[in-house]
Amino acid sequence: MTTAGECKNCGAALAGPYCSACGQSADVRIPSVRGLLADVLGDLFNFDSRIWRSLVTLVLKPGRLTTAFLEGQRARYAPPFRMYLLASVAFFLLLSLLRATAPPAASADNGGDVVGNAGAAARVGAPPTDDIAVADADPLVGIDIEDGKVSCKLDQDVTPAVRDRLVAVCERIQKDGGVSYLRALAGNLPVMMLVFIPIIAAIMRVLYLFARRKYVEHLLFFAHVHTFFFVLGVATALAWALPRFTPVLVWPALIVTAAAAMWFLVYVYRAMRHVYAQGHALTAVKYLVLGASYVVALMYTLIATIVITAVTV
C-alpha cells in the first residue's frame, strides 16, 4: 500500500511534483471541472505546437524531418506515423465532406453510364439484371465509372462458374448505381495507402542496397513523403472548393494544383538528396527509377483494391 511520499501509480518514492520513475504528477486529487478542462486544453495546445512545428519543417525543408528523427531529435516533433495518420484522415474526411456538400450533378439524357449490351439496366437506380455487358477484348471484369456512376462488363471467355460469381458481384454494384461500391472503395483507399507504403519502401531498399540503410529508415522516409502529399492534397481540395462560390476562382484552383504537383516532384528529389546524401547524378537516376516503380506499384495496388472491394461490397 502506498504512502503519501510514494507515487500512487508505480509506488516509487517521490522527490518532487512528478514521479521520477513513471512521470505521473504527485497531485492526484480529483480535479474540478475547470481543472479538467484546463488539463485537456493544455494537452491539445502542446500537441498542436508539435504538429505545427513538424508541419512547417515537413513542408518547407524537404527531408529535414526524417533526418531529425533518425538522428534522435524526436521530442520536438510529432511521431512520423501519427502525422501520417492525421494528414491522411484529414484528407479523406475533407474529400467526403466536399463530396457530401457538392451540388447534385445534372443527369445525362444520353445514357452515358451505359456500357455495351447492358443498355438501360446499367443506369442509376435500375433493378439488378443478368444482362451484364459482354466485351470481346476487354479484361476479365471491367468496372466503368463515369460521372460518379458505375457499370460492369465481363469477358465473354470466362468460365460459367466464374461468370456466375462475377455477374452476382456486378448486380450488387449496379443495384444502387455503384453508390455502395464507391463508398466502400473510398473507405478502402486509406488502407491501400498503408499497404502501399511498405511496398514502395522495399523498392527504395533495393535502390539503396549498398548504402547500409535499414528498411525502417526507408519506411520513415515515405511516411513523411506521403504525409506531405496529403497536406498538399488538403490544400488542393480546399482550393477546388472555392469555385463553388464563383467560377472566377477556377483559375486560382488550377494554379494551386499545378504548383502543388510541381512542388511535390521537386520535394521528393530534394528530400532524397538530403536524407541519403548522394550526388545529383546518382540521385537523379534513382529518382527516375523510383518514379517509374512508384507508378507501377501504385497501379497494381489500386487494381487489387478495386477487385477486393468489388468482391466484398
Secondary structure, DSSP 8 states (H G I E B T S, - for coil): ---TTB-TTT--B--SSB-TTT--BS--S---HHHHHHHHHHHHHHHHHHHHHHHHHHHHSTTHHHHHHHTT--SSS--HHHHHHHHHHHHHHHHHHHHHHS------SS-TT--GGGGGGGSTT----S--EEESSS-SEEEEEETTEEEEEEETTS-HHHHHHHHHHHHHHHHTTTHHHHHHHHHHHHHHHHHHHHHHHHHHHHHTTTTT--HHHHHHHHHHHHHHHHHHHHHHHHHHHGGGT-GGGHHHHHHHHHHHHHHHHHHHHHHHHHHH---HHHHHHHHHHHHHHHHHHHHHHHHHHHHHHHHH-
